[in-house]
Amino acid sequence: MIMAVDIGNTNVKIGIFDNGVMTNSFKMSTIINRTSDEYVAVLTQLLHHNNIRLEDIRGAIISSVIPQLDYTFSNVISYCFGIKPLVLGVGVKTGLHIKYDSPRELGSDRIATCVAAVKEAGAPVIVVDFGTATTVNVVNEKHEFLGGCITLGIRSTSDALSRQTAKLPSVELKAPGKIVAQSTSKAIQSGIIYGTVGQIKYIVEKIKQETGLVNAKVVATGGMSELVYGVEKIFDYIDRALSLKGLYEIYRLNSDKLQ
């Protein structure tokens, strides 16, 4: 079994792959000041709950947007399984040609989702990832990662509104049914959800115009992807496990160096 670990700003997502198939997935909260011992305790409990033995894990790969946790999770995996994990970064084979001014600035999670999207949908492809931040990434028919754009995530927008204003409440993130709302809570829902739909539609259309990739598939991932898709069918398909599947593919591409 191979373990893929995607360390995000809000959650750490973990996928277990057996013969190329993701058999289990689970997540834990991202806590920067949590010690390696604490992460070991949480991870081993999750594995036990999913009937996975420590000795069954023979390889691991890590993607992280929080540099402080790279060392922590490398230690956790070494301690639990007696293996050295592959950490996704510059110099690791991904199957993509990175066209980015400073590759070291590029979030490894963006690469992982694109790798999986190319495998599943083909290239060219536009990948929309709804996380703490919403990212839109582009890969052309030559498998070149062209870049993309980053904006506030849906939940981050809602949290910012309630935190930065005196009277606006925190609301449940769901589409209110119509844009013109008759209550403050529904007005916030309307602005955030329909605003996101309009934003993503515009960005995708401009990307296709700017790059000439008019036939690019549009793939979505992340916790809020179904919410957006429920308002308007602007994606060709959704896969919430895209980052974990991409990490497994990258591990497989580099397996010769891990023997």
C-alpha positions in Angstrom: 0.0 0.0 0.0 1.1 3.6 -0.8 0.1 6.5 1.4 -0.5 10.0 -0.2 -0.6 12.9 2.2 -1.9 16.3 1.1 -1.2 19.0 3.8 -3.6 21.9 3.2 -4.2 25.1 5.1 -7.3 23.7 6.8 -7.1 19.9 6.6 -4.5 17.1 6.0 -6.0 14.7 3.5 -4.7 11.1 3.4 -5.3 8.5 0.8 -4.3 4.8 0.9 -3.7 3.2 -2.5 -3.5 -0.5 -3.2 -2.5 -1.6 -6.7 -3.4 1.8 -8.1 -6.8 2.0 -6.5 -7.6 4.4 -3.6 -9.1 2.0 -1.0 -9.4 4.4 1.9 -9.3 8.2 2.5 -9.6 10.3 5.7 -8.5 13.7 7.0 -7.4 15.4 10.1 -7.3 19.1 11.1 -4.1 21.0 10.1 -2.6 22.3 13.3 0.8 23.9 12.8 2.0 23.7 16.4 0.9 20.1 16.9 3.9 17.9 17.6 5.1 14.8 15.7 4.0 12.6 18.6 0.5 14.1 18.5 0.2 13.5 14.7 1.5 10.0 15.2 -1.3 9.3 17.7 -4.0 10.7 15.4 -2.7 8.9 12.3 -2.3 5.5 13.9 -5.8 5.8 15.4 -7.3 6.6 11.9 -5.4 3.7 10.4 -6.6 1.3 13.1 -10.2 2.6 12.6 -9.9 1.8 8.9 -8.3 -1.7 9.5 -5.0 -0.7 8.0 -1.8 -2.2 9.5 1.3 -0.1 9.8 3.4 -2.8 8.1 1.1 -2.7 5.0 2.3 0.8 4.1 5.5 0.4 2.0 5.7 3.9 0.4 4.5 7.5 1.0 4.4 10.8 -0.7 3.8 14.2 0.8 2.4 17.5 -0.7 2.4 20.5 1.5 1.4 24.2 1.4 2.7 24.6 4.9 6.6 24.4 5.0 6.7 24.1 8.8 4.8 20.7 8.5 7.1 19.1 5.9 9.6 18.0 8.4 6.9 17.1 11.0 5.1 14.7 8.6 8.4 13.3 7.2 9.2 12.3 10.8 5.7 10.9 11.4 5.9 8.7 8.4 9.5 7.5 9.2 8.5 6.7 12.7 5.2 4.9 11.9 6.3 2.9 8.8 10.1 2.9 8.8 10.3 4.5 5.3 11.4 7.9 3.9 8.6 9.7 2.1 8.9 11.4 -1.2 8.2 15.1 -0.7 6.7 16.8 -3.8 8.9 19.7 -4.9 11.3 21.0 -7.4 13.2 18.1 -9.0 10.5 15.5 -8.6 9.1 14.1 -11.9 5.5 14.9 -12.4 4.9 14.4 -16.2 4.2 18.1 -16.6 6.5 20.8 -18.0 6.3 23.7 -15.5 6.0 27.1 -17.3 6.2 29.3 -14.2 8.4 32.3 -13.5 9.5 30.8 -10.1 8.7 27.1 -9.8 9.7 27.2 -6.1 6.7 29.5 -5.4 4.2 27.1 -7.0 2.0 25.2 -4.5 2.6 21.4 -4.9 -1.1 20.8 -4.4 -1.8 22.7 -7.7 0.6 20.4 -9.5 -0.9 17.2 -8.0 -4.4 18.1 -9.0 -3.3 18.9 -12.5 -1.4 15.6 -12.8 -4.6 13.6 -11.9 -6.8 15.8 -14.1 -4.6 15.1 -17.2 -4.7 11.4 -16.5 -8.4 11.3 -16.1 -9.6 14.0 -18.5 -6.7 14.4 -20.9 -5.1 17.6 -22.0 -5.8 20.4 -22.4 -7.5 20.8 -19.1 -8.5 23.6 -16.7 -8.6 22.6 -13.0 -10.6 24.5 -10.5 -9.8 23.6 -6.8 -12.2 24.9 -4.2 -10.1 24.9 -0.9 -9.2 27.5 1.7 -8.2 29.4 -1.5 -9.8 28.8 -4.9 -7.2 28.1 -7.5 -7.7 27.8 -11.3 -4.9 26.0 -13.2 -4.2 25.4 -16.8 -2.4 22.5 -18.7 -2.1 22.6 -22.5 -2.1 19.8 -25.0 1.7 19.5 -24.6 1.3 18.8 -20.9 2.7 22.2 -20.1 1.5 23.7 -16.8 0.9 27.3 -17.9 -0.1 28.8 -14.5 -3.4 30.1 -13.4 -5.0 32.3 -10.8 -5.8 32.3 -7.1 -8.6 33.9 -5.2 -10.4 33.6 -1.8 -12.1 30.4 -1.1 -15.9 30.2 -0.5 -15.6 29.5 3.2 -12.8 32.0 3.6 -15.0 34.7 2.1 -17.8 33.9 4.4 -15.5 33.9 7.4 -14.0 37.2 6.4 -17.4 38.8 6.1 -18.6 37.8 9.6 -15.2 38.5 11.2 -14.7 42.0 9.6 -18.2 43.4 10.0 -20.2 44.2 13.1 -23.6 43.0 12.1 -23.2 40.4 9.4 -23.6 36.9 10.7 -21.9 33.6 9.9 -24.1 31.6 7.6 -24.5 28.1 6.3 -22.9 27.8 2.9 -25.7 26.8 0.5 -27.4 28.4 -2.4 -30.5 30.3 -1.3 -32.6 29.5 -4.4 -32.6 33.0 -5.9 -30.3 36.0 -6.2 -32.6 38.7 -4.8 -32.8 37.7 -1.1 -35.2 39.0 1.5 -33.0 38.4 4.6 -29.5 39.2 5.5 -28.4 35.6 5.9 -29.8 34.7 2.4 -28.3 37.8 0.9 -24.9 36.7 2.1 -25.4 33.2 0.7 -26.6 34.7 -2.6 -23.6 37.0 -2.9 -21.0 34.4 -2.0 -22.4 31.4 -3.9 -23.7 33.2 -7.1 -20.8 35.5 -7.0 -18.4 32.5 -7.0 -20.3 30.9 -9.9 -20.0 34.1 -12.0 -16.4 34.6 -11.1 -15.4 31.0 -12.1 -17.4 31.2 -15.3 -15.7 34.5 -16.3 -12.2 33.2 -15.4 -12.7 30.0 -17.4 -14.0 31.8 -20.4 -11.1 34.3 -20.3 -8.5 31.5 -19.9 -9.9 29.8 -23.0 -9.8 33.1 -24.9 -6.3 34.0 -23.7 -4.7 30.6 -24.3 -6.7 29.4 -27.3 -7.6 26.2 -25.5 -11.3 26.5 -26.4 -11.8 22.8 -26.2 -10.2 22.3 -22.8 -12.1 20.1 -20.3 -13.0 21.8 -17.0 -12.4 19.7 -13.9 -13.3 20.7 -10.4 -12.2 19.4 -7.0 -12.4 20.5 -3.4 -15.1 20.5 -0.8 -17.2 23.2 -2.3 -17.2 22.0 -5.9 -20.6 20.2 -5.7 -22.2 23.3 -4.2 -21.1 25.4 -7.2 -22.0 22.7 -9.7 -25.4 22.5 -8.1 -26.1 26.1 -9.1 -24.8 25.8 -12.7 -23.2 22.9 -14.6 -20.0 24.7 -15.5 -17.6 21.7 -15.0 -17.2 18.6 -17.2 -16.8 16.5 -14.1 -15.9 16.7 -10.4 -13.5 14.6 -8.4 -12.9 15.5 -4.8 -10.0 13.1 -4.5 -8.0 14.7 -7.3 -5.0 15.8 -5.3 -4.5 12.4 -3.7 -4.8 10.6 -7.0 -2.3 13.0 -8.5 0.1 12.4 -5.7 -0.1 8.6 -6.2 0.7 9.1 -9.9 3.7 11.2 -9.1 4.9 8.6 -6.6 4.6 6.0 -9.3 6.6 8.1 -11.8 9.4 8.4 -9.2 9.2 4.9 -7.9 12.5 3.9 -9.6 14.3 6.4 -7.3 12.7 5.1 -4.2 13.9 1.5 -4.3 
